[in-house]
Structures are given as structure tokens and as C-alpha cells.
Amino acid sequence: MDTGTHIVMGVAIGGLATLDPAVQHDPALFTTVLAGTIIGSHAPDFDTLLKLRNNAVYIRHHRGATHSIPAVLMWGVLIASILHMIVPGVNFWHLWAWTALAVVIHVLVDIPNAYGTQAYRPFSNKWVAYGFINTFDPYIFLLHIGGIVAWLLGANPGYTFLIVYAVIALYYVKRYMDKREIVRKIKDFYPNTKQIATSPTIKQNRWRVAITTTDYFYVGTVKDGHIEIVDQFEKVPLPDDKLFHVAVQDKNIAAFLSFSPVYRWEVNEYDYYTEIRFIDLRYRSNERYPFVAVVQIDRNKQILTSYTGWIFSEQKLQNKLEIGENPV
């Protein structure tokens, strides 16, 4: 989920903690638990700092190790221990339990996104992206805001957020069933389907889909249950030649390939270099595929420049690459 939703979830879990008699009757413990749940609800995303290094490192590792099973266990202990050092008089075990719950919920709500997470590490490095909840879901966010406002107006926070999370749980079931119906329709139409990547949009009735069959990739939209295919690409394996061997060794290309399960590639020849583009098919928006990886290789099979990330115009991509079609 997005940062804002994770933060309001931390506040909500702090409100739920008031159902714990130890928290309810100890103002110092409540304050410390609230701090723990807010920090814990965001802690796995501290790896966002990796973006300060470069996109390749960020793409390869964001929602990776920090969302793994060992990290989930570690975050709760670490945050609770630091807070307990600051406020040593509070009950450590109650502080740890609620902080750990916030961390666990953070990872659990990331799994249904289309972006995905490596939550099953160390047992599997596979990216898990069930694709039935948008990264920012206005309904989930506003339900939390409503609960927080009710709390500020005097409502019992524990029972208020029990109701909020009961509604959200039903909402998750509903969205999961929506996805199942879309997948069923696609498989009925394309019996040779190998993989379906679904990406819900901010609008309830609209989804993006990327379909992998035996021979083709299909990109489409779903609106009110109606599936429309907007692009079709032949499924072509990467060539087994020196140019591509060089390309896949580049850090930006390697990061893209480690993350993207559905992509196509294209080669463009220029006077002084060859450009290879890898294009993720899951995130089509405004008739563009904004998540790409690009490498430019000269005639001596040396990498000139490369880039991976979200790009919404060709000019911005060229600015990132810092090279034109006719370099000196």
C-alpha cells in the first residue's frame, strides 16, 4: 500500500490496542504502543531509502528483504526494544505484541497489490503479487480516516476500528472475488493461458490485465466485467547472442528482469549504437507502458548507458539516458 495508508493503519492499530486492558489502563503504555504501531506500520518500507542510490538497487530490493519473514519478526522486536529503552517503565510484551501486529499487517496488505513483495523469503524469492487491491485504495484509506475522525469525536477507538476492519475484510473478499471472475472469463476465452497479471485501478469497475498465452502476450482493460484487448504482442524469447548477453549483465536490465514477470523486448539500431528496450506489460496507462528498462550498446559491445524505472515521455527517457541518437 501507499505510505499514507500504512500510516493511518498504524494509528488504527493503536486504537485497536485500547481493547487490551494493560494498554487501556496505562496512559504511558498506550502512548508508547501508539508510537510503536505507527512506526511498525511503516518500518518495512524503510528500504525506500535505497532509491537514493539508484533505481536498479531500489527495484531489485524494495519490498524484498525488509518484507521477508525474518524481517517481520525482527522489526517488532527492534522497534519495541528501542521504545522500551526510551520509556523503560512500560510493559515490554504488550508493546512488542501490538508493534509486531502493525508490521505483520503492513506486509499482509502489500501482498494483494499488483506491485508485489517477496514476503515468502527465505523459503522463496518469488515476487508475490495477487493483484486485486490497488496500491492506493481510496475506500480503505477513507474508512481509516473515518475511524480516526470518530475517535477524535469521542467514539471508543477499539470497537470503532473493529468495525472498520470487519468492513475492510469483507471488501478484500469482494475484490478477490472480482479478480476470480475476471480470470475465469479470460481463461474461457484463451484456454491456452499460462499467466494472468491483474492490476486494479483506483476506480472499482476498471482493471488492467496482462495475459500470457503459449504464443502471445495480450494487454487489455476490464470495465464493468467486459474485457477489451487493446494490444497483442508475439511472445519471442530473448536471442542467444552476444548483444543480449551483454545487455542482461547491465545492473538496470538485470534489476528489471528480476522483478518483471510479463514483458516484451525490442531492438532499435542507430548509427553509433544499438538500443534494447524491455517493456513491462502490466502497467499500461494513457496508451503508454511507463515501466521500462533500456540499455544502449556501442559497436564494440560496450554499454554506453542504461536506465530502468517509470518514464512517461520519450524526452524524459532520453534525458535520463543522457545520450541522443547521434552521439559525437
C-alpha positions, 0 to 999 in steps of 0.5 A: 500500500501507499505510505499514507495508508500504512500510516493511518493503519498504524494509528488504527492499530493503536486504537485497536490496542485500547481493547487490551486492558494493560494498554487501556489502563496505562496512559504511558503504555498506550502512548508508547504502543501508539508510537510503536504501531505507527512506526511498525506500520511503516518500518518495512518500507524503510528500504525506500531509502535505497532509491537514493542510490539508484533505481536498479538497487531500489527495484531489485530490493524494495519490498524484498528483504525488509518484507521477508519473514525474518524481517517481520519478526525482527522489526517488532522486536527492534522497534519495541526494544528501542521504545522500551529503552526510551520509556523503560517503565512500560510493559515490554510484551504488550508493546512488542505484541501490538508493534509486531501486529502493525508490521505483520499487517503492513506486509499482509496488505502489500501482498494483494497489490499488483506491485508485489513483495517477496514476503515468502523469503527465505523459503522463496524469492518469488515476487508475490503479487495477487493483484486485486487491491490497488496500491492506493485504495481510496475506500480503505484509506477513507474508512481509516480516516473515518475511524480516526475522525470518530475517535477524535469525536469521542467514539471508543477507538477499539470497537470503532476500528473493529468495525472498520476492519470487519468492513475492510475484510469483507471488501478484500473478499469482494475484490478477490472475488472480482479478480476470480471472475475476471480470470475465469472469463479470460481463461474461457476465452484463451484456454491456452493461458499460462499467466494472468497479471491483474492490476486494479485501478483506483476506480472499482469497475476498471482493471488492467490485465496482462495475459500470457498465452503459449504464443502471445502476450495480450494487454487489455482493460476490464470495465464493468466485467467486459474485457477489451484487448487493446494490444497483442504482442508475439511472445519471442524469447530473448536471442542467444547472442552476444548483444543480449548477453551483454545487455542482461549483465547491465545492473538496470536490465538485470534489476528489471528482469528480476522483478518483471514477470510479463514483458516484451523486448525490442531492438532499435539500431542507430548509427553509433549504437544499438538500443534494447528496450524491455517493456513491462506489460502490466502497467499500461496507462494513457496508451503508454507502458511507463515501466521500462528498462533500456540499455544502449550498446556501442559497436564494440559491445560496450554499454554506453548507458542504461536506465530502468524505472517509470518514464512517461515521455520519450524526452524524459527517457532520453534525458535520463539516458543522457545520450541522443541518437547521434552521439559525437 
